[in-house]
């Protein structure tokens, strides 16, 4: 890609991967929660320090039972060239009211 970012060109449903996080559901205390189009509320991304000019977008998955808060201080540690996007799964932290995944294959398909 011309900008040096490495992303798969298309998602399984044909959407461009770089467009998947376009629909922002809101901002609370400086934290953006994003939803991928076509997935609904299945996968959320928390971006504490949006860095639109970052050279790298790092997507972080928490450990079993963990949440996106585990990556809260990573943006400061990694610097301005890295935008940290922490996955917030249903049933965790701010998404505690949503049913969690019980099947890794279903999660991967989402």
C-alpha positions in Angstrom: 0.0 0.0 0.0 1.3 3.5 -0.7 1.1 4.7 2.9 3.2 1.8 4.2 0.4 0.3 6.3 -0.1 -3.4 6.2 -3.8 -4.5 6.0 -5.6 -7.2 4.2 -7.4 -5.5 1.3 -10.8 -6.9 1.8 -12.8 -8.5 4.7 -14.7 -11.7 4.0 -17.9 -9.8 3.2 -16.2 -7.6 0.7 -15.8 -4.4 2.9 -12.3 -2.9 2.8 -10.6 -3.6 6.2 -9.6 0.0 6.6 -13.3 0.9 6.5 -14.4 -1.6 9.1 -14.0 0.7 12.1 -15.7 3.7 10.4 -18.9 3.7 12.4 -18.1 5.2 15.8 -20.7 4.6 18.4 -19.6 7.5 20.7 -17.0 9.0 22.9 -16.9 8.8 26.7 -14.0 10.1 28.7 -11.8 10.3 25.7 -12.3 6.7 24.7 -13.7 5.8 21.3 -15.7 2.6 21.0 -16.0 1.5 17.4 -18.1 -1.1 15.7 -17.4 -2.9 12.5 -20.0 -2.5 9.9 -21.9 -5.7 9.2 -21.0 -7.2 12.6 -23.3 -5.1 14.9 -22.3 -5.1 18.5 -20.1 -8.2 18.2 -16.7 -6.7 18.2 -15.8 -3.3 19.8 -12.5 -1.5 19.5 -11.3 1.0 22.2 -8.9 3.6 20.9 -7.8 5.7 23.9 -5.4 8.0 21.9 -6.6 8.3 18.3 -3.6 8.8 16.1 -4.8 9.3 12.5 -1.3 9.7 11.2 0.1 6.6 13.0 2.3 4.4 10.8 1.0 1.3 12.7 -2.4 0.3 14.0 -1.9 -2.3 16.7 -5.0 -4.4 17.5 -4.7 -6.0 20.9 -6.8 -9.0 22.2 -7.0 -9.3 26.0 -6.3 -12.5 27.9 -9.1 -14.8 28.8 -11.5 -13.0 31.2 -9.7 -9.6 30.5 -10.8 -6.5 28.8 -9.5 -3.5 26.8 -8.4 -1.7 30.0 -5.3 -3.9 30.1 -3.9 -1.8 27.2 -4.8 1.6 28.7 -1.2 2.8 29.1 0.2 1.2 26.0 -0.3 4.3 23.8 2.0 6.4 25.9 4.6 3.6 26.1 4.6 3.0 22.3 4.7 6.6 21.2 3.0 8.6 18.4 3.7 6.3 15.5 1.5 3.5 16.9 -2.3 3.7 17.4 -3.4 1.0 19.9 -6.8 -0.5 19.3 -7.9 -2.7 22.1 -10.6 -5.3 21.4 -13.5 -5.1 23.9 -15.4 -8.3 23.7 -19.1 -8.7 24.7 -19.5 -9.6 28.4 -16.4 -7.6 29.5 -16.0 -4.2 31.1 -18.3 -1.6 29.5 -20.0 -4.4 27.4 -20.8 -6.5 30.4 -24.5 -6.5 29.5 -23.9 -8.3 26.2 -23.7 -12.1 26.0 -20.1 -13.3 25.8 -18.6 -15.6 23.3 -18.3 -19.2 24.3 -16.8 -20.5 21.1 -13.4 -19.3 19.7 -14.5 -20.2 16.1 -17.6 -18.0 16.4 -15.5 -15.2 17.7 -13.0 -15.5 14.8 -15.8 -15.6 12.3 -17.3 -12.3 13.8 
